[in-house]
Amino acid sequence: MKEYRECAKEMLRFIGESPSCFHAVENIRRKLLAEGFAELSEGEEWKIARGGGYFVVRNDSSLIAFRIPEGTEPKGFHIVASHGDSPAFKLKEQPETCTGEHYVRLNTEKYGGMILSAWLDRPLSIAGRVAVQGSGGEILTKLVNVDRDLLVIPNVAIHMNRDRNKGTEYDPQVDMLPLYADLGAREEEGGFRHLIAMTAGVDPEDILGQDLFLYVREQGRILGENGEFVLSPRLDDLQCVYASVEAFLGARPTEHIGVCAVFDNEEVGSSTRQGAASTFLADTLERMVWGLGADRSRFLRWVADSFLISADNAHAVHPNRPEKADPTNRPYLNGGIVLKFHGGQKYTSDAVSAAKMRQICERAGVPCQTYANRSDLAGGSTLGNISVSQVSVCSVDIGLPQLAMHSAVETAGVKDTLYAIRAFETFFGA
């Protein structure tokens, strides 16, 4: 188990250093630069060489990295796509709101499908980015992470709602606003805007825009009788992001161009300029081909011989509610990669793509299991079918098994991250 735990610890370190999608992409960017990858700009011409490694970032929150085989004509693309965003509370503009002359709360709204009660009575803070005016009038972005226990969303005492444990509906505009300050304890003027400016290292008047989110301060940890479980915020989907990036860096492509894509905004439908429904993947693949001196005809031939793994975590059988799982497709923590199926094509897996993924897992020596929704329960969707609507490639939807998906803190198996890395390395190396 030691090797699995060490891998899980590194994954938890990455999650802890990535309190927002912007931080996740910046952390990946730094890692790629340290490994010798060249950063490309969408606004400039791309010069690409055989054997080279490159990446491009869009909106500070989505990233696509690729590595070209050396010495042989590529047959196509081997793509792993995951997403860097997670359900959270997003701060609205002008967020400070007061209760009487005592409490200062922050005005927020939901981002994604959240288990609201999981955010109550936990230490929280704020991370994201701000847009600021540079010395020449240009717009620059700065990462923000208020790296201390800053906020709490307090529960209502049981004495004030005796039916609390019989089921409670939470109003996001009333029940879920975080407590930020006590007006009577303020030592200086300025408030929230000054805090963010100080954290970003800019003057308050230079801030022209913000994308700021609450995040859970709890650090990920390993638990269980034999250290077999992982407990952490943002496992969905930073666990798959971490595994895909590590595998991408550890593999050398031989016949296919390796592509590692991390998209933003999956939790809210992907319909943004940096989401899976955008042209980001198609643009990058096509410009990659042009940079190699090939034409559109060759691009289309390469696409026809390509494969995409959509990697987004999957529901494991719940220990207290096993009846919520499908009768025959029942994945468990530490059981390996989960192949996801859906009759209505919420997932892209079909007979051929599932067979290919099973072959990859077999070559990598990792187990795989299957997931399907109960036929009387609606399930979620992911970025696989959205991505292939932009680039028509054979695709499979997979995930790593977890519990409490979209909770503020989620549970996974300690073995499954390394399983994914091994499978993705095998895929990228083909």
C-alpha positions as CSV (number, residue, x, y, z in Angstrom):
1,M,0.0,0.0,0.0
2,K,3.0,2.4,0.5
3,E,3.2,3.2,-3.2
4,Y,-0.5,4.0,-3.4
5,R,-0.4,6.2,-0.3
6,E,2.6,8.2,-1.5
7,C,0.8,8.8,-4.8
8,A,-2.4,9.8,-2.9
9,K,-0.4,12.2,-0.7
10,E,1.1,13.9,-3.8
11,M,-2.4,14.2,-5.3
12,L,-3.7,15.7,-2.0
13,R,-0.8,18.2,-2.0
14,F,-1.8,19.3,-5.5
15,I,-5.5,19.7,-4.5
16,G,-4.4,21.7,-1.4
17,E,-2.4,24.1,-3.6
18,S,-5.3,24.5,-6.0
19,P,-8.2,26.2,-4.1
20,S,-9.7,27.4,-7.4
21,C,-9.6,26.4,-11.1
22,F,-7.2,29.3,-11.8
23,H,-4.7,28.0,-9.2
24,A,-5.0,24.5,-10.6
25,V,-4.1,25.7,-14.1
26,E,-1.3,27.9,-12.8
27,N,0.2,24.9,-10.9
28,I,0.0,22.7,-14.0
29,R,1.6,25.5,-16.1
30,R,4.5,25.8,-13.7
31,K,5.0,22.0,-13.7
32,L,5.0,21.9,-17.5
33,L,7.5,24.8,-17.8
34,A,9.8,23.0,-15.3
35,E,9.6,19.9,-17.5
36,G,10.8,21.9,-20.5
37,F,7.4,22.5,-22.2
38,A,7.0,25.7,-24.3
39,E,4.0,27.9,-23.7
40,L,2.1,29.0,-26.8
41,S,-0.2,32.0,-27.2
42,E,-3.4,31.8,-29.1
43,G,-2.7,35.3,-30.4
44,E,0.6,34.4,-32.0
45,E,1.9,32.0,-34.7
46,W,2.8,28.5,-33.5
47,K,6.1,26.9,-34.4
48,I,6.1,23.2,-33.6
49,A,8.8,20.6,-33.9
50,R,8.7,16.8,-33.9
51,G,9.5,15.5,-30.4
52,G,8.5,18.8,-28.8
53,G,6.2,19.5,-25.9
54,Y,3.9,22.5,-25.8
55,F,0.9,23.9,-24.0
56,V,-1.7,26.8,-24.3
57,V,-3.9,28.4,-21.7
58,R,-7.2,30.1,-22.3
59,N,-8.9,32.5,-19.8
60,D,-6.4,31.4,-17.0
61,S,-8.7,28.5,-16.3
62,S,-8.4,26.0,-19.1
63,L,-5.2,24.4,-20.4
64,I,-4.3,22.0,-23.2
65,A,-0.8,20.4,-23.3
66,F,0.5,18.2,-26.1
67,R,3.6,16.3,-27.0
68,I,4.6,15.3,-30.6
69,P,6.2,11.9,-31.3
70,E,9.7,12.1,-32.5
71,G,10.9,10.6,-35.8
72,T,7.6,9.1,-37.0
73,E,4.5,10.5,-38.7
74,P,1.7,10.7,-36.1
75,K,-1.4,8.5,-36.7
76,G,-3.7,10.8,-34.7
77,F,-4.4,12.1,-31.2
78,H,-4.6,10.4,-27.8
79,I,-6.5,12.8,-25.6
80,V,-7.4,12.7,-21.9
81,A,-9.8,15.4,-20.9
82,S,-10.9,16.3,-17.4
83,H,-12.1,19.5,-15.6
84,G,-10.5,21.8,-13.0
85,D,-13.6,23.4,-11.6
86,S,-15.7,22.2,-8.6
87,P,-19.0,23.2,-7.1
88,A,-18.6,26.2,-4.8
89,F,-20.1,29.5,-3.8
90,K,-19.1,32.4,-6.1
91,L,-18.9,35.9,-4.7
92,K,-21.1,38.5,-6.3
93,E,-20.0,42.0,-7.2
94,Q,-20.2,44.4,-4.2
95,P,-20.4,41.4,-1.8
96,E,-20.6,43.0,1.6
97,T,-24.0,43.0,3.3
98,C,-24.8,43.8,6.9
99,T,-27.1,42.4,9.5
100,G,-28.0,45.4,11.8
101,E,-24.9,47.2,12.9
102,H,-23.0,44.1,13.9
103,Y,-22.4,41.3,11.3
104,V,-20.9,41.6,7.9
105,R,-21.8,38.8,5.5
106,L,-20.7,38.2,1.9
107,N,-23.2,37.9,-0.9
108,T,-22.7,34.7,-2.9
109,E,-24.4,32.5,-5.4
110,K,-24.2,28.8,-6.2
111,Y,-21.7,27.6,-8.8
112,G,-22.7,24.1,-9.9
113,G,-24.8,21.5,-8.2
114,M,-23.9,21.6,-4.5
115,I,-24.7,19.7,-1.3
116,L,-25.4,22.9,0.6
117,S,-25.5,21.5,4.1
118,A,-21.9,20.2,3.7
119,W,-20.6,23.8,3.7
120,L,-22.1,24.7,7.1
121,D,-19.9,25.2,10.2
122,R,-16.6,24.8,8.4
123,P,-13.7,27.2,8.2
124,L,-13.8,28.7,4.7
125,S,-11.7,31.2,2.7
126,I,-11.6,32.9,-0.7
127,A,-9.6,32.2,-3.8
128,G,-9.7,33.0,-7.5
129,R,-8.5,35.9,-9.6
130,V,-8.9,39.7,-10.0
131,A,-8.5,41.8,-13.1
132,V,-6.4,44.9,-12.6
133,Q,-5.3,47.9,-14.6
134,G,-1.6,47.8,-15.5
135,S,0.7,50.9,-15.6
136,G,0.0,51.2,-19.4
137,G,-3.8,50.8,-19.1
138,E,-3.7,47.2,-20.1
139,I,-5.8,44.6,-18.2
140,L,-3.8,42.1,-16.2
141,T,-5.0,39.2,-14.0
142,K,-3.7,38.3,-10.5
143,L,-4.3,35.1,-8.5
144,V,-5.8,35.6,-5.1
145,N,-5.8,33.2,-2.2
146,V,-6.6,34.5,1.3
147,D,-4.6,31.7,2.9
148,R,-6.2,31.7,6.4
149,D,-9.4,30.8,8.1
150,L,-11.6,33.7,7.1
151,L,-15.3,32.8,6.9
152,V,-18.0,30.5,8.3
153,I,-21.6,29.7,7.3
154,P,-23.2,29.1,10.7
155,N,-26.0,26.6,11.2
156,V,-29.3,27.6,12.9
157,A,-29.4,26.0,16.4
158,I,-31.6,22.9,16.9
159,H,-33.5,24.9,19.5
160,M,-34.6,27.3,16.8
161,N,-35.7,24.6,14.4
162,R,-36.7,21.4,16.2
163,D,-37.4,19.7,12.8
164,R,-33.9,20.3,11.5
165,N,-33.1,16.5,11.4
166,K,-36.3,15.7,9.6
167,G,-35.1,17.4,6.4
168,T,-34.3,21.1,5.7
169,E,-34.5,23.1,2.5
170,Y,-31.8,25.7,2.3
171,D,-32.3,29.1,0.7
172,P,-29.0,30.1,-0.9
173,Q,-29.8,33.8,-0.5
174,V,-30.8,33.5,3.1
175,D,-29.2,30.5,4.8
176,M,-25.9,30.1,3.0
177,L,-24.2,33.6,3.2
178,P,-20.9,33.4,5.0
179,L,-20.1,35.5,8.1
180,Y,-17.1,37.7,7.4
181,A,-16.7,40.3,10.1
182,D,-18.0,42.0,13.2
183,L,-18.4,45.7,12.5
184,G,-17.6,46.5,16.2
185,A,-14.3,44.7,15.9
186,R,-13.1,46.5,12.7
187,E,-9.8,48.3,13.4
188,E,-9.6,50.2,10.1
189,E,-11.7,51.2,7.1
190,G,-11.6,49.4,3.8
191,G,-13.3,46.1,4.4
192,F,-13.4,43.3,1.9
193,R,-12.0,45.1,-1.2
194,H,-8.9,46.2,0.7
195,L,-8.3,42.6,1.9
196,I,-8.5,41.3,-1.7
197,A,-6.3,44.1,-3.0
198,M,-3.7,43.5,-0.3
199,T,-3.7,39.7,-1.0
200,A,-3.2,40.4,-4.7
201,G,-0.5,43.0,-4.1
202,V,-2.4,45.8,-5.8
203,D,-4.1,49.0,-4.9
204,P,-7.9,48.7,-4.3
205,E,-8.7,51.3,-7.0
206,D,-6.8,49.2,-9.6
207,I,-9.2,46.2,-9.3
208,L,-11.6,46.3,-12.3
209,G,-13.1,42.8,-12.0
210,Q,-13.1,39.6,-10.0
211,D,-13.8,35.9,-10.2
212,L,-13.7,34.8,-6.5
213,F,-15.0,31.7,-4.9
214,L,-15.3,30.3,-1.4
215,Y,-13.3,27.2,-0.7
216,V,-13.1,24.7,2.2
217,R,-10.0,25.1,4.3
218,E,-9.9,21.5,5.4
219,Q,-6.8,19.7,4.1
220,G,-7.1,16.4,2.4
221,R,-6.0,13.3,4.4
222,I,-5.8,9.6,4.3
223,L,-7.9,7.6,6.7
224,G,-9.4,4.1,7.3
225,E,-8.3,1.0,9.3
226,N,-5.3,0.5,7.0
227,G,-5.1,4.0,5.3
228,E,-7.2,2.8,2.4
229,F,-9.4,5.9,2.0
230,V,-8.9,9.5,0.9
231,L,-10.9,12.4,2.3
232,S,-10.5,15.8,0.5
233,P,-12.3,18.8,-1.0
234,R,-12.5,19.0,-4.8
235,L,-11.7,15.3,-5.6
236,D,-14.3,15.8,-8.4
237,D,-12.4,16.4,-10.6
238,L,-8.9,17.4,-9.5
239,Q,-8.2,13.7,-8.8
240,C,-8.5,13.0,-12.5
241,V,-6.7,16.2,-13.4
242,Y,-3.7,15.2,-11.3
243,A,-3.6,11.7,-12.7
244,S,-3.8,12.8,-16.3
245,V,-1.1,15.4,-15.9
246,E,1.3,13.0,-14.1
247,A,0.7,10.4,-16.7
248,F,1.2,12.9,-19.5
249,L,4.5,14.0,-18.1
250,G,5.7,10.4,-17.5
251,A,4.9,9.0,-21.0
252,R,6.6,9.5,-24.3
253,P,4.3,9.2,-27.3
254,T,5.3,6.8,-30.1
255,E,2.6,6.9,-32.8
256,H,0.0,9.3,-31.5
257,I,0.2,12.9,-30.4
258,G,-0.4,13.0,-26.6
259,V,-2.9,15.6,-25.6
260,C,-3.8,16.5,-21.9
261,A,-6.8,18.8,-21.7
262,V,-8.1,20.5,-18.5
263,F,-11.4,22.4,-19.1
264,D,-13.2,24.9,-16.9
265,N,-16.9,25.3,-16.3
266,E,-17.9,21.6,-16.6
267,E,-20.0,22.1,-13.4
268,V,-22.2,24.7,-15.1
269,G,-22.6,23.1,-18.5
270,S,-19.3,23.8,-20.3
271,S,-20.9,26.5,-22.6
272,T,-18.2,29.1,-22.2
273,R,-15.2,30.1,-24.4
274,Q,-12.9,28.0,-22.2
275,G,-15.3,25.1,-21.6
276,A,-15.5,21.8,-23.4
277,A,-18.4,23.1,-25.6
278,S,-16.1,25.8,-26.9
279,T,-13.7,25.6,-29.9
280,F,-10.7,25.4,-27.6
281,L,-9.9,21.7,-28.3
282,A,-10.7,21.9,-32.0
283,D,-8.7,25.1,-32.4
284,T,-5.6,23.6,-30.6
285,L,-5.6,20.4,-32.5
286,E,-6.0,22.1,-35.9
287,R,-3.3,24.7,-35.2
288,M,-1.1,21.9,-34.0
289,V,-1.4,20.2,-37.4
290,W,-0.7,23.4,-39.2
291,G,2.3,24.0,-37.1
292,L,3.7,20.6,-38.3
293,G,3.2,21.7,-41.9
294,A,0.2,19.4,-42.5
295,D,-3.1,20.4,-44.2
296,R,-6.7,20.0,-43.3
297,S,-7.0,16.7,-45.1
298,R,-4.3,15.2,-42.9
299,F,-5.9,16.7,-39.9
300,L,-9.2,15.0,-40.6
301,R,-7.4,11.7,-41.2
302,W,-5.7,12.0,-37.8
303,V,-9.0,12.8,-36.1
304,A,-10.5,9.6,-37.6
305,D,-7.7,7.6,-35.9
306,S,-7.9,9.4,-32.6
307,F,-9.3,8.4,-29.2
308,L,-10.5,10.6,-26.3
309,I,-10.8,9.5,-22.6
310,S,-13.2,11.7,-20.8
311,A,-12.1,11.4,-17.2
312,D,-14.6,12.7,-14.6
313,N,-15.1,10.9,-11.2
314,A,-17.9,8.3,-10.8
315,H,-20.3,7.3,-8.1
316,A,-19.2,4.4,-5.9
317,V,-21.7,2.2,-4.1
318,H,-22.6,4.0,-0.9
319,P,-22.1,2.0,2.3
320,N,-25.2,3.3,4.0
321,R,-27.4,3.5,0.8
322,P,-26.4,0.6,-1.4
323,E,-29.9,0.5,-2.9
324,K,-29.1,3.8,-4.7
325,A,-26.7,1.9,-7.0
326,D,-27.6,0.0,-10.1
327,P,-28.4,-3.7,-9.4
328,T,-25.5,-5.0,-11.6
329,N,-23.1,-2.2,-12.3
330,R,-21.7,-1.4,-8.8
331,P,-18.2,0.2,-8.5
332,Y,-16.4,0.4,-5.2
333,L,-13.6,2.5,-3.8
334,N,-10.2,1.0,-4.6
335,G,-11.8,-1.1,-7.3
336,G,-10.0,0.6,-10.2
337,I,-11.1,2.7,-13.2
338,V,-14.9,3.0,-13.7
339,L,-16.3,2.7,-17.2
340,K,-19.5,4.8,-17.4
341,F,-22.5,3.9,-19.5
342,H,-25.8,5.7,-20.2
343,G,-28.5,4.7,-22.6
344,G,-29.3,8.3,-23.4
345,Q,-25.7,9.0,-24.2
346,K,-25.0,11.2,-21.2
347,Y,-21.7,9.3,-21.4
348,T,-20.0,8.5,-24.7
349,S,-19.0,4.9,-23.9
350,D,-20.1,2.4,-26.4
351,A,-19.1,-1.2,-27.2
352,V,-16.0,-0.2,-29.3
353,S,-14.7,2.6,-27.0
354,A,-15.3,0.5,-23.9
355,A,-13.4,-2.4,-25.5
356,K,-10.5,0.0,-26.2
357,M,-10.5,1.2,-22.6
358,R,-10.5,-2.3,-21.3
359,Q,-7.5,-3.1,-23.5
360,I,-5.7,-0.1,-22.1
361,C,-6.4,-1.1,-18.5
362,E,-5.3,-4.7,-19.3
363,R,-2.0,-3.5,-20.8
364,A,-1.4,-1.2,-17.8
365,G,-2.3,-4.0,-15.3
366,V,-5.0,-2.1,-13.5
367,P,-8.6,-3.2,-12.7
368,C,-11.7,-1.6,-14.2
369,Q,-15.3,-1.7,-13.2
370,T,-18.6,-0.4,-14.6
371,Y,-21.2,2.2,-13.7
372,A,-24.7,2.9,-14.9
373,N,-27.5,4.9,-13.2
374,R,-30.4,3.1,-11.7
375,S,-33.1,3.3,-14.4
376,D,-35.4,5.2,-12.1
377,L,-32.9,7.8,-11.1
378,A,-31.6,10.7,-13.2
379,G,-27.9,10.9,-13.4
380,G,-25.4,13.7,-14.2
381,S,-23.5,14.3,-17.4
382,T,-19.9,15.2,-18.1
383,L,-17.6,16.7,-20.8
384,G,-17.2,13.7,-23.0
385,N,-20.2,14.1,-25.3
386,I,-19.7,17.9,-25.2
387,S,-16.1,17.5,-26.4
388,V,-16.9,15.1,-29.2
389,S,-19.6,17.5,-30.5
390,Q,-16.7,19.8,-31.3
391,V,-14.1,17.2,-32.4
392,S,-15.7,14.0,-33.7
393,V,-13.4,11.3,-32.2
394,C,-14.1,7.9,-30.7
395,S,-14.5,8.5,-27.0
396,V,-15.1,6.7,-23.7
397,D,-16.3,8.1,-20.3
398,I,-14.4,6.9,-17.3
399,G,-13.9,8.1,-13.7
400,L,-12.5,7.2,-10.4
401,P,-15.0,5.9,-7.8
402,Q,-15.9,8.3,-5.0
403,L,-18.5,9.0,-2.4
404,A,-20.4,12.2,-1.6
405,M,-19.9,13.7,-5.0
406,H,-20.4,17.5,-4.9
407,S,-20.1,17.7,-1.2
408,A,-17.7,20.2,0.3
409,V,-15.5,17.2,1.2
410,E,-15.5,13.9,-0.7
411,T,-14.2,10.4,-0.2
412,A,-12.2,8.2,-2.6
413,G,-10.0,5.1,-2.5
414,V,-6.3,5.4,-1.9
415,K,-5.4,3.0,-4.7
416,D,-7.4,4.6,-7.6
417,T,-5.2,7.6,-8.4
418,L,-2.2,5.4,-9.1
419,Y,-4.4,3.0,-11.1
420,A,-5.4,6.0,-13.3
421,I,-1.9,7.2,-13.8
422,R,-0.8,3.8,-14.9
423,A,-3.7,3.5,-17.4
424,F,-3.2,7.0,-18.8
425,E,0.6,6.5,-19.1
426,T,-0.1,3.4,-21.2
427,F,-2.5,5.3,-23.3
428,F,-0.2,8.4,-23.8
429,G,2.7,6.1,-24.7
430,A,1.0,4.4,-27.6
